[in-house]
Structure formats: C-alpha cells, structure tokens
C-alpha cells in the first residue's frame, strides 16, 4: 500500500518540490546564521587580535630585562581592562604563568584543552559560545588563542571577553530566521500539496476513465476544472472518447447493415433451394428461379467486393498507382462502357469537353483504374435514378490549377435529408421512389474515399424531381 502510495504522481511531485524547498530554506538559514554571527563578532575579533599583538610585543622586552615581572603583569592587566576580559599566558603544560585574573598559577579549564593544543601547534582561532570558564556556571564568552614564545619556550596566549549579549542577540536573530522559515515551509508545503493534487488529480481521473473506456463504457467523461494545459488534456481526452463512441456506434450500425444486406439474398437463396428440393416449384419453372438465384449470388458477390474494396481504402492498404492522365481520353473510354446501358433505358448521354483548339489537354496525376471506378459509380447511379427519356451529361472544364468534372442527370433528385446521408455506408434512397434495390449502398462511400485519396474533392447538388449534379475537382498537372 505504501509503495503504491509512493508511486502516485502527485505524491512524487509534492515530495520533489518539498525537498527542493527544504534544501533552499536550510541553505538560507545557514547563510544568514553565518552572516549575522560574523557581523556581530567582527569588531570584537578585530579588537582581540590587536590587543593580543600588544601583549606579544611586551614579551621580548621582559626577556631582555627591560621590564620586570610586575610591570609585565601590570601591562597585561591594562590590556585586559581595555577589552573588559582576561588575558592568560599559558605554558606548554597548561599552567597559567601570568595573567590578569585570579587564575594565575592554575591550570586552564578542561573545556579549553582542544584550543590550547591547537595553539601549541602554531594555529590561531576564535571560539564563541557558552562553556564553563570558571567555577561558576557556563558563561557567554568569545575566546581568542594564538601561539607565542616566552623565555624561548612555546606558550599560548588566551584572551577571554564576555559575549553574553552577543550570544543572546545571535540567538534572537537565529529564532527570527528559523521561525519564519518554518512557517514559510509549512505554507509552501500546503500550497505544493494543493498544486500537486490539482495537477495529478485530473490525470488520475483520466486513468480511471481510460480503464472504463477500455472496458467498453463510452459514457465516462473527465470533468474539466481549468483552462490550462491540464484542462486542455481533459478536453482532448473527452473528445477522443466522443470519437470512439461515434466509431463504436458506426461499427455497430455497419455490422447491422452488413448482416441485413447478407441475410436478404441468403434468405432468398435458401427459400428457393428448399422449395425446389421439396418440389414445391415445378421443374418447368426451375430455369426462372435459378436465374433469380444467380441474380442473388451476383448481388452477394458485389457486396463482398465492395466491402473488401472499402476496407482496403479506409485502412490505407490501397495503393494508388498514379500517373499523368489525360482526362478527355479517359472519360471518353468510360462513356463507351456505359453508353449501351443508358440507351437500353432510353436515356441520352452527352459529353462536353474544353475546346481542343483553344486549350491544351487536361492532365491530372491520377490512378487510371480508380478514376474509372469513380466515373462508373457516378454514371451508373445516374442511370439507375433517371427515368426513361432523361439525359445524363458529363462535363469537363479546367482553370489554371484544377480540373473540374461534373456528372449531371435529370433524375428524381434528392431532398436535404437524403443529401446529408448519401456518403454513409449502406445508405440507399427510398425504395418506393427508385428501382435501386440492387445496389449495395457502398458505391458513393467508396467514391468519396477514392477522390480524397487522390487529393481531390467532391460535392453534390440536388433537388427533388430536378436531378442531381456531382462535381469533382482534381489538381491539374501543368506542362
């Protein structure tokens, strides 16, 4: 449980920022403590160093006999009064040989042994704080020790001055530094915890929502509580779920449509086969019903072919083998294919091309087979939805950058509701108005994908009983 808690993102963010703040505050506390300690003791340290130099200057005079022991002691006491402290000359055994206090001819306190030994090694230094200096309780002192020579023997000069008021001032300053820093650290900790929760909370919600979506629940959404990057991420996540929900609905509808489209011819085939096996249908009519069976099998074949074609196009498996294509020539080939079915239905088929004398051939980078498939789908649709004595016109125009192909008929047309759905899979116009029940409902869906795959656009304009016009635009290849 603790390990899982520690792996939580907002806990990691919180602890990382908190550790950074603690290091920063500790660094500030150490810096200010050192700064104020040095500031308060600076004058006293300079005074001790200068007075120690005066005492050391008297020692050669004493050794030369210029001044007596009494005069040396008197001079040291004057220096001690000047600093309001005590001055000791300590021999190598730790005995105070001469000094300004009643401790003369006694041993220095045990607490001073480390500094005394350091002084015998030739080092100087300061020590500040409360320690036992006499038989009384610990006093606040500033001690300075420095090596010297007396009667050709190494000694240590130790100077002690009261520093209780400085220690108290430094202690107060330290509290004034530490207490605000502690309160600031607590406040920063609370703020960081809130911010980390705010940052990581939506991520946890998205994780939970993602697991629910993975289990098939597309109703879950992440609440959006801000307009920052986290809020944008939540919006993107919700948009993704919306798209997944739409795709799932489309998939379910697609499966239902496929099942329906397959069930109808299969039911017809099975019914006819059973009827012929049971001799319900007379043998004399077998040829007629076998023709119906063949018609239904062809319908199934067209459906499977269109499904495979659409799947390969949508999944990016279809590779367009494009090359420069002269549209006038290709459109003429397509019209030759559909001319017979159009004439059999009593339709007039017209083609309009740019003036060959005034304009060069219209060339586009296209896949010839896929372009033919587009044109055949559109023209066969026009034939299917146009009553006898109607007309179908294929018009090619071009501007400086684009080629425009228009397939226009005088058929039954479509209303607004039908126009909104013509690109949907398996959508068919109302059967009572057409004889298009043989279609798979995938032709225009395939057309739209093919046009888009070759960098073109397609639009449609239609009105009931006034006909339909499909307009395709492709980028033109200029010589």
N, C-alpha and C positions, 0 to 999 in steps of 0.2 A: 504493500500500500504506500509506504513512504517512498520507495523507489519510483513508483508510478507518479506520485505527487511531485517528486523532484524532476521528473521528465516533462512536467507541464510547462508549456511555453511561457505563460505569464509569470510563473514562479521563477523560471530561469531569467527572464527579463528583469523581474523585480530584484533578484539577488545580485545580478550583474551590475545594475545601476547602483544598488545599495552599497555593494563592495567598493565601487568607484568613489562614491560619496564619502564613505568611511575613510578610505585612503586619503582623499583630499582634505577632509577635516582633521585627521591626525597630522598630516603634513603641515596644515596651517597652525595647529596647536603647538607643534614642536618649534616651528619658525618663530611665532610670536613669543613663546616662552623664552627661547634663546635671545631674541631681540631685546625684550624688556629686562631680562636678567643682566645682559651685558650693558644695557643703558643705565640701570640703577647702580651697578657696581663699578662703572668705568672711572668715575672721579676718585673713588676710594682706592681702586687699584693703582691708579697713577700716583696718588699720594704715598701709598706704601712703598712703591718702587723707589720714589725719590728719597724718602726718609731712610730706607734701607741702604741706599748708596751713601748717605751721610754717615751712618754708623760704620759701614765698611771702611770709609775714609779715615775714621778715627783709629782703627786697629793698627796700622803701620806706625802711627805716632806713639801708641802705647808700647809697641815692641821696641821702638828706638829709644824709649825713656823720656820722650818729650812730655808726655802726660802721665800722671800716676793712675793707680787703680781707682782711687777715689774720684779723680777727675773723669775717668772713663765711665764710671758708674753714674756720675752726675750728668754727663753728656747724654748717656743712653736714656736716663730718666727724663731729660728735657725733650728728647725726640719722642718718647712715649707719651708725654703730656700733649705734645703737639698733634699727635694722632688720636689722643684720647683712648689709648690702649696700652699694651705691654710689649716689651722688646726683650727677647732672650738670645743669649749666646750659648748654644748647646754643643758640648764636646762630642767626640765620636762614641762615647758610652751612653749618651742620652742625658748627661747631667747638665743642669743649667749653671754655667760658670759665672755669668754676670747677667744682670737683668734689671728690669725696672719694677719688679714685683716681689712679693714676699716669698716666691717660689725659688729664689736663688739658692743654689747648692742642693736642689732636689731634682728628682727625675721627672722628665716630661710625662704627661698623661699617656696611657696606653693607646688611646684613640688617635694620637698623633704619630705613632710609630711608622705607619706607611709613608707619610710625608717626610718624616725625618730621614728615613732610609733613602728615599728618592733624592733628598737634598745632599746626602753624603755622596751620592753617585754623580753630583755635579749638576743637578737639574733644579730649576726654579718652578714655582707654581702657586696657584691660589686655591683655597678651599673655603667654601661658604656653606653655612647651614647651622643647625642646632646639634651640638655634640658636647660631651662632658669635658669642660675646660678646667674646672676646679672641683672642690668637694661639694660645691653646690650643684643644683640641677643643671641640665643642659642649657646652654646659653646660645643666642643667635650671634655668631661670630663670622668675621672674614679674616682668614689666616693667610699670611704670605711667608713662604720659606724660600731661602736662597743660599747657596754654598758660599763659604768664606774661609779665610786662613787666619789662625790665631796662634802665635808662638810656634810658627812653622807646622802646625797641626790642622788638619781639616776640621772645620766646625760647620754648623748650620745656624744661620740667623733666622729666627722665627719671630714674626710680628703678628699680634692679635689685636683686632679692634672690634668693638661692639657693632653688630649689624642687625640687631633685632628689628629695628624699624624698617630696614631694607627688606629683611626676610618677610616681615608682615605685609609690606607693600607688594612684594613679588607674589606672595600667597594670594593676596586680594586680586592682583592682576590675573593670576592663573585661574582663579574662580570666575573672574569676569570673562575669561576666554573660554573656559571649559563649559560653563553652564549654557551660554548662548549657543555654543556649537552642539551641545547635546540636544537642546530644544530644536535647533535647526535640523539636526539629523533625524529626530523623531518626525518633524513636519515633512521633511523630504521623503522619509520612508513611507508616510501615509500617502503623499502625493504620487510617489513612484508606484505604490501598490495599486492606487486607483487607475493610474495611467496604464500600467501593465494589464490590469483587468480589462480596461477599455480596449486595449489593442488586441489582447488574446481572446477576449470573450467572444467576439464575432467569429474568430477562427474556429473556436470550439463548436460554436453553433453550426458553422459551415461543415465541420467534420461530421457532426451528428446528422445534419441534413443530407450530406453526401451518402452516408451509410443508408439512410432511409430511401434515397433515390435509387441506390444500388439494389435495394430490396423491392423496387417496383412502385414505391409510393411517390408519385409525382405531384402530390398536393402540398408537400412541405415547402416552406419558404423561409429565408433568413430575414429577420427584422432588420431594417435599415435605420440606424440611430445617429448617423453622422454624414457629413458631406465630404469627408476627407478620403484618402486612398482606401482605407478600410471600408468605408461606405460604398465607394465605387466597386470594390471587390465583391461586396454583398449584392450590389445591383447586378453585376456581371454574373454572379452565381445564380441569382433568381432568373435572369434572362436565359441562362443556359438550361435551367430546369423547365422554363416555359417552352423552349425549343424542343427539349427532349419529350415533353408532354405532347407537343404537336406532332413530333415524329412518331411517337407511340400511337397516337390516335390515327395518324396516316397509315401506319403499319397495320393496325387492326382493320381499318377500312380497306386497305389493299388486300389483306388476307380474305376478308369477307367478300370483296368483289371477285377475287380470283376463284374462290370457292363457288360463288354463284355462276360465274362465267363457265367454269368447268362442269358444274353439276348439270346445267341445262342441256348441252349436247350429249353428255354421257347418259342422262336420263332418257333422252330421245332414242339414243342408240340401243340402250338396254331394252327399252319398251318394244322397239321394232324387232330386235333379235328374238326376244321371248315370244312375241306374237307370231313370228314366222316359225319358230320351233314348235309352238303349240298348235300350228296350223290354223290359227285364228285368221291370218291373212291368207287368202287363196294364192296358190302358186302362180296363177296368171298375173297377179299384181306384184310378184317379187321384184321384177325389174324396176318398177316405180319406187318401191320402198328401199331397194338397195341404192337407188340414186339419191334418195333422201339421206341414207346412212353415209354415202360418200360425201354429200354436202356437209354433214355434221363433222365428219372426220377432217375435212379441209378447214372447217371453222376452228376445230381444236388445234390443228397444225398452225394456222395463222396466229392464234392466241399464244401458243408456246413460243413461236418465233418472235413475236413482238415482245413478249416478256423477257426472253433472253437478250434481245436487242436493247431494250430499255435498261436492263440490269447492267449490261456491259458499258453502256454510255454513262449511266449515273455513277458507277463505281470507278470511272476513269480507265477502264480496261480497253475501251475502244480507241484505237489509234487512227487518227486522221492522216491519210496519205495525200497531202495537199500538193498541188502543182498549179502553175498558171493555167487558168481555164477560160476559154472564150465563151462567154455566156450565150451569145446568139446561136452558136453551133449546138451547144448542149441543150438549150431549151427547145430547139427545132427537133432534136432526137427524141426528147421526152414527148413532144406533141405528136410525133409519128406513132408512138406507142399507144397513146390514149385516144387517138382520132377515131378508131373503129368503135370502141365502146360508146363514145359520145354520139357518133352518127346513128348507132343502133337505137339509142334512146331518143333520137330526134332532136339533138342539140347542135347548135352551131358553135364551132371552135375557132376563135380568132387569135392572131398573134400580132403584136406591134413591137417593132424594133427601132432603134435610133437610125437616122438617115446615114447609110453607109458612105455616101459621098461627102457628107459634111462632118462626120465623126468617125474616128478610128474604132476598131473592135473593142468591146468592153471586156476587160480581163480582170479576174479576181483569183486570189490564191485559195483554192477550194479542193476538196476531195470529190472527184467526179461522181463516184458511186453514191456518196452520201448526199450530194446535191441532187442527183436524180431521184433518190428516195424522198427528199423533201418535196420536190416538184410533183412527183407521182401521188404522194399522200394528199397534197392540197388539191390537185386536179381531180383525183378520184372522189374526194369529198364533195367537190363542186358538182361532179356528175351525179353523185348519189342524192344530193339535196336540191337539184334543179329539175323542175318538171319539164316535160316534153315541150318543144318549140322555144326553149330558153337558149341563152347564149352564155358562153364561157370565154373570157378574154384574158390572155396572158400578155402583159405589157412590160417591156424592158426600157428603162431610162437610166441616165447617168449624169452625175455632175463631176466637178473636179476631183472629188475624193471618194465618192461612193457610187455603187451600182444599186439600183432600186428595181426589184421585181414585184409586180403586182398581179395577183390572181383574183379576178373579179367574176362573179356569176350573177345571174338574175333569179336565183333560187328563193326558197322560203324565208331565208334570213333567220336572225336570232334576236331575242329580246335581251334586256340588260342582265337578267338573272342567268341566262344561258351564256352570255359573253363572259361573265365572271368565272364560269366553271369549265370552259372549253379546254383549258390546259390540264385539267385534273385527269388522273388515271381513271380509266373505265367510264368516264362520263360520256353519255350518249344523249342526243336530242330526243325529245319526247316521241315515242314510237307511233303515237297516233297521228303525228304530223309528218312522219317520214317513213321511208322504206329502208331504214338504215340498220335494221336489227342484225344484219350480218356483220357489222363492224365490231372490232374488239374494244373500241373506246381508248386505244393507246396511241393511235396514229398522230394526233396533234401533240400529245406529250412528247413523243419521240421527235417530232419536227422541232419543237421548241428547244430541246436539248441539243439537237444537231446544229441548229442555227447558232446557238450560243457557243457551241464547241468550235465553230469556225469563225468566231469573232464577229458574228452578225447579230442583227436584232429583227424581231418580227412583231408586228402589230396587226390588229384586226378591227374592222369597222363593219357593222351590220345593223339592219333594221328589219322587223317582220315584214314579209312579202315584198321586200325591196332588194333582196340579195345580200351577198357578203363579199367583202374585199379583204384579202390578206396582203400585207405589204412587208417585204423582206429587204433588208439593207445589208450589203457586204462592203468592206473596204476594197477600194479599187486598186489594182496594180497599174501604175503609170509607167509608160515607156520613157 
